[in-house]
Amino acid sequence: MKILKTGEYEEKKLTLLAMGRAAAGSDAVYNQLVQILQAAEQKEDRLLAIEAVGLSGKSAALSQLEFMIERNSDPQVEEAIRKAIRTIRNS
């Protein structure tokens, strides 16, 4: 995804977190976030995308996030996923 290949960390962060909030009311934006999450190769990009998906509050994201936990071995990524799940469940 183009957003992950360009820009500094702070630019990516602001963009992805804004998309996460926008995705709460837009399936199109949510679908883009899921694509970004799936395309994230760098750990920092993956962590940002996980947080953004959590901010979306979309219950549909729960299955994607739970799937990721099962296939993840990085404790930092796992904690980010668990936090995103909690954010969704509390929204």
Biopython code that builds the backbone (N, CA, C, O; Angstrom):
import numpy as np
from Bio.PDB.StructureBuilder import StructureBuilder

atoms = [
    (1, "MET", "N", (0.851, -1.175, 0.000)),
    (1, "MET", "CA", (0.000, 0.000, 0.000)),
    (1, "MET", "C", (0.895, 1.234, 0.000)),
    (1, "MET", "O", (1.920, 1.289, 0.678)),
    (2, "LYS", "N", (0.481, 2.196, -0.764)),
    (2, "LYS", "CA", (1.274, 3.413, -0.940)),
    (2, "LYS", "C", (1.533, 4.137, 0.377)),
    (2, "LYS", "O", (2.627, 4.656, 0.597)),
    (3, "ILE", "N", (0.542, 4.172, 1.241)),
    (3, "ILE", "CA", (0.691, 4.903, 2.507)),
    (3, "ILE", "C", (1.829, 4.348, 3.355)),
    (3, "ILE", "O", (2.458, 5.096, 4.104)),
    (4, "LEU", "N", (2.100, 3.062, 3.253)),
    (4, "LEU", "CA", (3.159, 2.463, 4.045)),
    (4, "LEU", "C", (4.537, 2.675, 3.437)),
    (4, "LEU", "O", (5.547, 2.572, 4.134)),
    (5, "LYS", "N", (4.585, 2.966, 2.161)),
    (5, "LYS", "CA", (5.867, 3.114, 1.478)),
    (5, "LYS", "C", (6.382, 4.542, 1.498)),
    (5, "LYS", "O", (7.558, 4.775, 1.219)),
    (6, "THR", "N", (5.531, 5.495, 1.819)),
    (6, "THR", "CA", (5.950, 6.889, 1.809)),
    (6, "THR", "C", (5.723, 7.513, 3.176)),
    (6, "THR", "O", (4.938, 7.016, 3.984)),
    (7, "GLY", "N", (6.411, 8.585, 3.412)),
    (7, "GLY", "CA", (6.182, 9.338, 4.636)),
    (7, "GLY", "C", (6.972, 8.846, 5.822)),
    (7, "GLY", "O", (7.412, 7.697, 5.882)),
    (8, "GLU", "N", (7.135, 9.739, 6.748)),
    (8, "GLU", "CA", (7.810, 9.441, 8.005)),
    (8, "GLU", "C", (6.814, 8.791, 8.970)),
    (8, "GLU", "O", (5.607, 8.777, 8.727)),
    (9, "TYR", "N", (7.340, 8.267, 10.045)),
    (9, "TYR", "CA", (6.519, 7.568, 11.028)),
    (9, "TYR", "C", (5.342, 8.423, 11.504)),
    (9, "TYR", "O", (4.206, 7.950, 11.531)),
    (10, "GLU", "N", (5.605, 9.671, 11.876)),
    (10, "GLU", "CA", (4.535, 10.537, 12.402)),
    (10, "GLU", "C", (3.446, 10.786, 11.365)),
    (10, "GLU", "O", (2.266, 10.854, 11.708)),
    (11, "GLU", "N", (3.835, 10.921, 10.099)),
    (11, "GLU", "CA", (2.837, 11.114, 9.033)),
    (11, "GLU", "C", (1.967, 9.869, 8.884)),
    (11, "GLU", "O", (0.745, 9.959, 8.770)),
    (12, "LYS", "N", (2.621, 8.705, 8.886)),
    (12, "LYS", "CA", (1.874, 7.450, 8.803)),
    (12, "LYS", "C", (0.925, 7.318, 9.985)),
    (12, "LYS", "O", (-0.234, 6.932, 9.832)),
    (13, "LYS", "N", (1.440, 7.647, 11.168)),
    (13, "LYS", "CA", (0.636, 7.518, 12.384)),
    (13, "LYS", "C", (-0.600, 8.400, 12.313)),
    (13, "LYS", "O", (-1.712, 7.932, 12.556)),
    (14, "LEU", "N", (-0.417, 9.655, 11.985)),
    (14, "LEU", "CA", (-1.559, 10.569, 11.901)),
    (14, "LEU", "C", (-2.571, 10.105, 10.860)),
    (14, "LEU", "O", (-3.779, 10.138, 11.095)),
    (15, "THR", "N", (-2.069, 9.677, 9.718)),
    (15, "THR", "CA", (-2.957, 9.232, 8.644)),
    (15, "THR", "C", (-3.734, 7.986, 9.047)),
    (15, "THR", "O", (-4.953, 7.932, 8.890)),
    (16, "LEU", "N", (-3.028, 6.987, 9.566)),
    (16, "LEU", "CA", (-3.702, 5.737, 9.926)),
    (16, "LEU", "C", (-4.677, 5.914, 11.084)),
    (16, "LEU", "O", (-5.758, 5.325, 11.076)),
    (17, "LEU", "N", (-4.313, 6.705, 12.064)),
    (17, "LEU", "CA", (-5.224, 6.901, 13.189)),
    (17, "LEU", "C", (-6.458, 7.697, 12.759)),
    (17, "LEU", "O", (-7.560, 7.435, 13.241)),
    (18, "ALA", "N", (-6.283, 8.651, 11.870)),
    (18, "ALA", "CA", (-7.438, 9.375, 11.324)),
    (18, "ALA", "C", (-8.323, 8.427, 10.520)),
    (18, "ALA", "O", (-9.550, 8.509, 10.586)),
    (19, "MET", "N", (-7.706, 7.540, 9.770)),
    (19, "MET", "CA", (-8.486, 6.545, 9.024)),
    (19, "MET", "C", (-9.238, 5.628, 9.974)),
    (19, "MET", "O", (-10.376, 5.249, 9.697)),
    (20, "GLY", "N", (-8.617, 5.267, 11.093)),
    (20, "GLY", "CA", (-9.283, 4.409, 12.068)),
    (20, "GLY", "C", (-10.550, 5.049, 12.597)),
    (20, "GLY", "O", (-11.586, 4.394, 12.712)),
    (21, "ARG", "N", (-10.467, 6.316, 12.913)),
    (21, "ARG", "CA", (-11.658, 7.027, 13.407)),
    (21, "ARG", "C", (-12.702, 7.180, 12.302)),
    (21, "ARG", "O", (-13.899, 7.038, 12.551)),
    (22, "ALA", "N", (-12.248, 7.470, 11.084)),
    (22, "ALA", "CA", (-13.172, 7.620, 9.955)),
    (22, "ALA", "C", (-13.840, 6.288, 9.606)),
    (22, "ALA", "O", (-14.983, 6.259, 9.151)),
    (23, "ALA", "N", (-13.124, 5.199, 9.821)),
    (23, "ALA", "CA", (-13.662, 3.877, 9.482)),
    (23, "ALA", "C", (-14.869, 3.501, 10.327)),
    (23, "ALA", "O", (-15.655, 2.634, 9.946)),
    (24, "ALA", "N", (-15.016, 4.152, 11.472)),
    (24, "ALA", "CA", (-16.182, 3.873, 12.316)),
    (24, "ALA", "C", (-17.481, 4.132, 11.559)),
    (24, "ALA", "O", (-18.490, 3.473, 11.810)),
    (25, "GLY", "N", (-17.455, 5.082, 10.643)),
    (25, "GLY", "CA", (-18.663, 5.424, 9.890)),
    (25, "GLY", "C", (-18.594, 5.119, 8.415)),
    (25, "GLY", "O", (-19.478, 5.513, 7.654)),
    (26, "SER", "N", (-17.543, 4.415, 7.997)),
    (26, "SER", "CA", (-17.376, 4.163, 6.571)),
    (26, "SER", "C", (-16.795, 2.782, 6.320)),
    (26, "SER", "O", (-15.654, 2.499, 6.686)),
    (27, "ASP", "N", (-17.587, 1.932, 5.695)),
    (27, "ASP", "CA", (-17.088, 0.597, 5.361)),
    (27, "ASP", "C", (-15.947, 0.666, 4.351)),
    (27, "ASP", "O", (-15.036, -0.161, 4.389)),
    (28, "ALA", "N", (-15.989, 1.643, 3.449)),
    (28, "ALA", "CA", (-14.930, 1.776, 2.447)),
    (28, "ALA", "C", (-13.594, 2.080, 3.111)),
    (28, "ALA", "O", (-12.571, 1.505, 2.738)),
    (29, "VAL", "N", (-13.594, 2.975, 4.087)),
    (29, "VAL", "CA", (-12.359, 3.307, 4.799)),
    (29, "VAL", "C", (-11.908, 2.109, 5.624)),
    (29, "VAL", "O", (-10.716, 1.807, 5.681)),
    (30, "TYR", "N", (-12.848, 1.428, 6.259)),
    (30, "TYR", "CA", (-12.509, 0.234, 7.040)),
    (30, "TYR", "C", (-11.844, -0.816, 6.142)),
    (30, "TYR", "O", (-10.835, -1.412, 6.521)),
    (31, "ASN", "N", (-12.407, -1.037, 4.963)),
    (31, "ASN", "CA", (-11.833, -2.018, 4.043)),
    (31, "ASN", "C", (-10.412, -1.633, 3.632)),
    (31, "ASN", "O", (-9.550, -2.500, 3.485)),
    (32, "GLN", "N", (-10.170, -0.351, 3.449)),
    (32, "GLN", "CA", (-8.806, 0.110, 3.145)),
    (32, "GLN", "C", (-7.860, -0.174, 4.308)),
    (32, "GLN", "O", (-6.718, -0.584, 4.102)),
    (33, "LEU", "N", (-8.340, 0.043, 5.517)),
    (33, "LEU", "CA", (-7.508, -0.231, 6.698)),
    (33, "LEU", "C", (-7.138, -1.707, 6.781)),
    (33, "LEU", "O", (-5.998, -2.049, 7.096)),
    (34, "VAL", "N", (-8.084, -2.565, 6.502)),
    (34, "VAL", "CA", (-7.803, -4.006, 6.533)),
    (34, "VAL", "C", (-6.750, -4.349, 5.481)),
    (34, "VAL", "O", (-5.852, -5.150, 5.740)),
    (35, "GLN", "N", (-6.854, -3.756, 4.311)),
    (35, "GLN", "CA", (-5.848, -3.989, 3.265)),
    (35, "GLN", "C", (-4.476, -3.494, 3.713)),
    (35, "GLN", "O", (-3.464, -4.156, 3.483)),
    (36, "ILE", "N", (-4.449, -2.333, 4.350)),
    (36, "ILE", "CA", (-3.189, -1.798, 4.854)),
    (36, "ILE", "C", (-2.605, -2.729, 5.909)),
    (36, "ILE", "O", (-1.406, -3.007, 5.906)),
    (37, "LEU", "N", (-3.451, -3.206, 6.806)),
    (37, "LEU", "CA", (-2.999, -4.128, 7.849)),
    (37, "LEU", "C", (-2.411, -5.391, 7.234)),
    (37, "LEU", "O", (-1.356, -5.858, 7.663)),
    (38, "GLN", "N", (-3.076, -5.935, 6.251)),
    (38, "GLN", "CA", (-2.604, -7.164, 5.619)),
    (38, "GLN", "C", (-1.316, -6.948, 4.828)),
    (38, "GLN", "O", (-0.521, -7.875, 4.674)),
    (39, "ALA", "N", (-1.107, -5.733, 4.327)),
    (39, "ALA", "CA", (0.075, -5.439, 3.522)),
    (39, "ALA", "C", (1.275, -4.982, 4.361)),
    (39, "ALA", "O", (2.392, -4.904, 3.849)),
    (40, "ALA", "N", (1.054, -4.686, 5.625)),
    (40, "ALA", "CA", (2.125, -4.138, 6.464)),
    (40, "ALA", "C", (3.233, -5.161, 6.648)),
    (40, "ALA", "O", (3.014, -6.232, 7.214)),
    (41, "GLU", "N", (4.410, -4.829, 6.171)),
    (41, "GLU", "CA", (5.560, -5.721, 6.301)),
    (41, "GLU", "C", (6.453, -5.322, 7.477)),
    (41, "GLU", "O", (7.041, -6.178, 8.137)),
    (42, "GLN", "N", (6.547, -4.031, 7.728)),
    (42, "GLN", "CA", (7.374, -3.540, 8.825)),
    (42, "GLN", "C", (6.580, -3.583, 10.134)),
    (42, "GLN", "O", (5.384, -3.294, 10.159)),
    (43, "LYS", "N", (7.254, -3.941, 11.196)),
    (43, "LYS", "CA", (6.590, -4.059, 12.490)),
    (43, "LYS", "C", (5.910, -2.756, 12.908)),
    (43, "LYS", "O", (4.770, -2.782, 13.371)),
    (44, "GLU", "N", (6.587, -1.625, 12.754)),
    (44, "GLU", "CA", (5.990, -0.352, 13.178)),
    (44, "GLU", "C", (4.732, -0.035, 12.376)),
    (44, "GLU", "O", (3.779, 0.528, 12.914)),
    (45, "ASP", "N", (4.723, -0.393, 11.095)),
    (45, "ASP", "CA", (3.526, -0.184, 10.266)),
    (45, "ASP", "C", (2.389, -1.093, 10.727)),
    (45, "ASP", "O", (1.232, -0.675, 10.792)),
    (46, "ARG", "N", (2.730, -2.327, 11.043)),
    (46, "ARG", "CA", (1.731, -3.286, 11.518)),
    (46, "ARG", "C", (1.114, -2.810, 12.834)),
    (46, "ARG", "O", (-0.098, -2.902, 13.026)),
    (47, "LEU", "N", (1.950, -2.303, 13.733)),
    (47, "LEU", "CA", (1.446, -1.807, 15.013)),
    (47, "LEU", "C", (0.499, -0.620, 14.819)),
    (47, "LEU", "O", (-0.538, -0.537, 15.476)),
    (48, "LEU", "N", (0.854, 0.289, 13.925)),
    (48, "LEU", "CA", (-0.028, 1.434, 13.640)),
    (48, "LEU", "C", (-1.348, 0.978, 13.034)),
    (48, "LEU", "O", (-2.414, 1.463, 13.411)),
    (49, "ALA", "N", (-1.269, 0.042, 12.094)),
    (49, "ALA", "CA", (-2.486, -0.443, 11.442)),
    (49, "ALA", "C", (-3.386, -1.178, 12.429)),
    (49, "ALA", "O", (-4.609, -1.052, 12.361)),
    (50, "ILE", "N", (-2.804, -1.933, 13.335)),
    (50, "ILE", "CA", (-3.586, -2.635, 14.364)),
    (50, "ILE", "C", (-4.309, -1.617, 15.240)),
    (50, "ILE", "O", (-5.498, -1.770, 15.523)),
    (51, "GLU", "N", (-3.600, -0.587, 15.666)),
    (51, "GLU", "CA", (-4.227, 0.441, 16.492)),
    (51, "GLU", "C", (-5.368, 1.129, 15.742)),
    (51, "GLU", "O", (-6.428, 1.388, 16.312)),
    (52, "ALA", "N", (-5.145, 1.421, 14.470)),
    (52, "ALA", "CA", (-6.175, 2.086, 13.666)),
    (52, "ALA", "C", (-7.410, 1.212, 13.508)),
    (52, "ALA", "O", (-8.536, 1.702, 13.592)),
    (53, "VAL", "N", (-7.201, -0.083, 13.280)),
    (53, "VAL", "CA", (-8.342, -0.999, 13.162)),
    (53, "VAL", "C", (-9.112, -1.028, 14.479)),
    (53, "VAL", "O", (-10.343, -1.072, 14.475)),
    (54, "GLY", "N", (-8.410, -1.005, 15.586)),
    (54, "GLY", "CA", (-9.078, -0.961, 16.888)),
    (54, "GLY", "C", (-9.912, 0.294, 17.059)),
    (54, "GLY", "O", (-11.024, 0.239, 17.583)),
    (55, "LEU", "N", (-9.378, 1.428, 16.617)),
    (55, "LEU", "CA", (-10.111, 2.691, 16.728)),
    (55, "LEU", "C", (-11.385, 2.706, 15.887)),
    (55, "LEU", "O", (-12.310, 3.469, 16.163)),
    (56, "SER", "N", (-11.427, 1.862, 14.864)),
    (56, "SER", "CA", (-12.623, 1.817, 14.008)),
    (56, "SER", "C", (-13.847, 1.361, 14.793)),
    (56, "SER", "O", (-14.977, 1.725, 14.468)),
    (57, "GLY", "N", (-13.610, 0.561, 15.832)),
    (57, "GLY", "CA", (-14.721, 0.057, 16.627)),
    (57, "GLY", "C", (-15.569, -0.981, 15.910)),
    (57, "GLY", "O", (-16.623, -1.372, 16.411)),
    (58, "LYS", "N", (-15.130, -1.423, 14.763)),
    (58, "LYS", "CA", (-15.906, -2.377, 13.954)),
    (58, "LYS", "C", (-15.793, -3.786, 14.539)),
    (58, "LYS", "O", (-14.698, -4.336, 14.655)),
    (59, "SER", "N", (-16.922, -4.350, 14.899)),
    (59, "SER", "CA", (-16.896, -5.708, 15.446)),
    (59, "SER", "C", (-16.420, -6.718, 14.405)),
    (59, "SER", "O", (-15.937, -7.794, 14.759)),
    (60, "ALA", "N", (-16.553, -6.378, 13.134)),
    (60, "ALA", "CA", (-16.072, -7.264, 12.074)),
    (60, "ALA", "C", (-14.565, -7.462, 12.155)),
    (60, "ALA", "O", (-14.044, -8.463, 11.662)),
    (61, "ALA", "N", (-13.867, -6.527, 12.766)),
    (61, "ALA", "CA", (-12.409, -6.616, 12.885)),
    (61, "ALA", "C", (-11.981, -7.663, 13.901)),
    (61, "ALA", "O", (-10.839, -8.122, 13.868)),
    (62, "LEU", "N", (-12.867, -8.044, 14.794)),
    (62, "LEU", "CA", (-12.486, -8.983, 15.848)),
    (62, "LEU", "C", (-11.961, -10.301, 15.288)),
    (62, "LEU", "O", (-10.952, -10.814, 15.773)),
    (63, "SER", "N", (-12.618, -10.853, 14.288)),
    (63, "SER", "CA", (-12.166, -12.135, 13.740)),
    (63, "SER", "C", (-10.798, -11.994, 13.082)),
    (63, "SER", "O", (-9.956, -12.884, 13.203)),
    (64, "GLN", "N", (-10.573, -10.878, 12.386)),
    (64, "GLN", "CA", (-9.264, -10.625, 11.765)),
    (64, "GLN", "C", (-8.179, -10.534, 12.836)),
    (64, "GLN", "O", (-7.108, -11.123, 12.691)),
    (65, "LEU", "N", (-8.452, -9.803, 13.899)),
    (65, "LEU", "CA", (-7.472, -9.624, 14.963)),
    (65, "LEU", "C", (-7.216, -10.930, 15.716)),
    (65, "LEU", "O", (-6.071, -11.241, 16.045)),
    (66, "GLU", "N", (-8.263, -11.685, 15.986)),
    (66, "GLU", "CA", (-8.089, -12.969, 16.674)),
    (66, "GLU", "C", (-7.288, -13.948, 15.813)),
    (66, "GLU", "O", (-6.481, -14.719, 16.331)),
    (67, "PHE", "N", (-7.512, -13.914, 14.515)),
    (67, "PHE", "CA", (-6.745, -14.732, 13.576)),
    (67, "PHE", "C", (-5.268, -14.353, 13.652)),
    (67, "PHE", "O", (-4.395, -15.220, 13.628)),
    (68, "MET", "N", (-4.999, -13.055, 13.745)),
    (68, "MET", "CA", (-3.618, -12.577, 13.814)),
    (68, "MET", "C", (-2.925, -13.030, 15.098)),
    (68, "MET", "O", (-1.739, -13.360, 15.076)),
    (69, "ILE", "N", (-3.648, -13.047, 16.207)),
    (69, "ILE", "CA", (-3.048, -13.495, 17.474)),
    (69, "ILE", "C", (-2.570, -14.932, 17.352)),
    (69, "ILE", "O", (-1.486, -15.279, 17.822)),
    (70, "GLU", "N", (-3.382, -15.763, 16.721)),
    (70, "GLU", "CA", (-3.042, -17.181, 16.587)),
    (70, "GLU", "C", (-1.772, -17.398, 15.769)),
    (70, "GLU", "O", (-1.077, -18.398, 15.952)),
    (71, "ARG", "N", (-1.470, -16.468, 14.870)),
    (71, "ARG", "CA", (-0.334, -16.640, 13.971)),
    (71, "ARG", "C", (0.815, -15.676, 14.256)),
    (71, "ARG", "O", (1.669, -15.444, 13.400)),
    (72, "ASN", "N", (0.827, -15.131, 15.434)),
    (72, "ASN", "CA", (1.819, -14.133, 15.788)),
    (72, "ASN", "C", (2.742, -14.663, 16.876)),
    (72, "ASN", "O", (2.308, -15.376, 17.781)),
    (73, "SER", "N", (4.017, -14.308, 16.779)),
    (73, "SER", "CA", (4.958, -14.737, 17.809)),
    (73, "SER", "C", (5.651, -13.557, 18.490)),
    (73, "SER", "O", (6.496, -13.753, 19.363)),
    (74, "ASP", "N", (5.303, -12.355, 18.101)),
    (74, "ASP", "CA", (5.933, -11.158, 18.667)),
    (74, "ASP", "C", (5.075, -10.627, 19.818)),
    (74, "ASP", "O", (3.919, -10.265, 19.599)),
    (75, "PRO", "N", (5.614, -10.572, 21.035)),
    (75, "PRO", "CA", (4.830, -10.118, 22.188)),
    (75, "PRO", "C", (4.300, -8.686, 22.040)),
    (75, "PRO", "O", (3.200, -8.384, 22.503)),
    (76, "GLN", "N", (5.067, -7.817, 21.407)),
    (76, "GLN", "CA", (4.617, -6.430, 21.234)),
    (76, "GLN", "C", (3.421, -6.359, 20.276)),
    (76, "GLN", "O", (2.471, -5.613, 20.511)),
    (77, "VAL", "N", (3.480, -7.127, 19.221)),
    (77, "VAL", "CA", (2.362, -7.162, 18.273)),
    (77, "VAL", "C", (1.144, -7.797, 18.946)),
    (77, "VAL", "O", (0.020, -7.321, 18.780)),
    (78, "GLU", "N", (1.366, -8.856, 19.693)),
    (78, "GLU", "CA", (0.257, -9.510, 20.392)),
    (78, "GLU", "C", (-0.422, -8.549, 21.362)),
    (78, "GLU", "O", (-1.650, -8.514, 21.435)),
    (79, "GLU", "N", (0.354, -7.776, 22.101)),
    (79, "GLU", "CA", (-0.226, -6.813, 23.031)),
    (79, "GLU", "C", (-1.021, -5.738, 22.287)),
    (79, "GLU", "O", (-2.087, -5.326, 22.744)),
    (80, "ALA", "N", (-0.507, -5.286, 21.144)),
    (80, "ALA", "CA", (-1.228, -4.294, 20.337)),
    (80, "ALA", "C", (-2.558, -4.866, 19.846)),
    (80, "ALA", "O", (-3.573, -4.169, 19.822)),
    (81, "ILE", "N", (-2.541, -6.128, 19.459)),
    (81, "ILE", "CA", (-3.774, -6.782, 18.999)),
    (81, "ILE", "C", (-4.776, -6.880, 20.145)),
    (81, "ILE", "O", (-5.956, -6.571, 19.977)),
    (82, "ARG", "N", (-4.302, -7.309, 21.299)),
    (82, "ARG", "CA", (-5.201, -7.426, 22.459)),
    (82, "ARG", "C", (-5.783, -6.068, 22.848)),
    (82, "ARG", "O", (-6.955, -5.979, 23.214)),
    (83, "LYS", "N", (-4.979, -5.022, 22.771)),
    (83, "LYS", "CA", (-5.464, -3.675, 23.063)),
    (83, "LYS", "C", (-6.525, -3.250, 22.046)),
    (83, "LYS", "O", (-7.543, -2.664, 22.416)),
    (84, "ALA", "N", (-6.291, -3.541, 20.776)),
    (84, "ALA", "CA", (-7.272, -3.203, 19.737)),
    (84, "ALA", "C", (-8.583, -3.949, 19.973)),
    (84, "ALA", "O", (-9.662, -3.382, 19.801)),
    (85, "ILE", "N", (-8.491, -5.203, 20.361)),
    (85, "ILE", "CA", (-9.695, -5.994, 20.653)),
    (85, "ILE", "C", (-10.458, -5.372, 21.816)),
    (85, "ILE", "O", (-11.681, -5.245, 21.758)),
    (86, "ARG", "N", (-9.748, -4.986, 22.869)),
    (86, "ARG", "CA", (-10.400, -4.341, 24.009)),
    (86, "ARG", "C", (-11.062, -3.025, 23.588)),
    (86, "ARG", "O", (-12.177, -2.726, 24.015)),
    (87, "THR", "N", (-10.385, -2.254, 22.764)),
    (87, "THR", "CA", (-10.938, -0.984, 22.279)),
    (87, "THR", "C", (-12.237, -1.225, 21.527)),
    (87, "THR", "O", (-13.210, -0.499, 21.730)),
    (88, "ILE", "N", (-12.269, -2.219, 20.673)),
    (88, "ILE", "CA", (-13.481, -2.532, 19.907)),
    (88, "ILE", "C", (-14.595, -2.992, 20.832)),
    (88, "ILE", "O", (-15.733, -2.538, 20.712)),
    (89, "ARG", "N", (-14.278, -3.880, 21.740)),
    (89, "ARG", "CA", (-15.314, -4.396, 22.646)),
    (89, "ARG", "C", (-15.866, -3.327, 23.576)),
    (89, "ARG", "O", (-17.010, -3.426, 24.021)),
    (90, "ASN", "N", (-15.073, -2.311, 23.873)),
    (90, "ASN", "CA", (-15.526, -1.227, 24.760)),
    (90, "ASN", "C", (-16.175, -0.073, 24.018)),
    (90, "ASN", "O", (-16.627, 0.888, 24.640)),
    (91, "SER", "N", (-16.228, -0.157, 22.691)),
    (91, "SER", "CA", (-16.802, 0.971, 21.939)),
    (91, "SER", "C", (-18.289, 0.793, 21.701)),
    (91, "SER", "O", (-18.923, 1.650, 21.084)),
]
sb = StructureBuilder()
sb.init_structure("model")
sb.init_model(0)
sb.init_chain("A")
sb.init_seg("    ")
for serial, (resi, resn, name, xyz) in enumerate(atoms, 1):
    if name == "N":
        sb.init_residue(resn, " ", resi, " ")
    sb.init_atom(name, np.array(xyz, "f"), 0.0, 1.0, " ", f" {name:<3s}", serial, name[0])
structure = sb.get_structure()
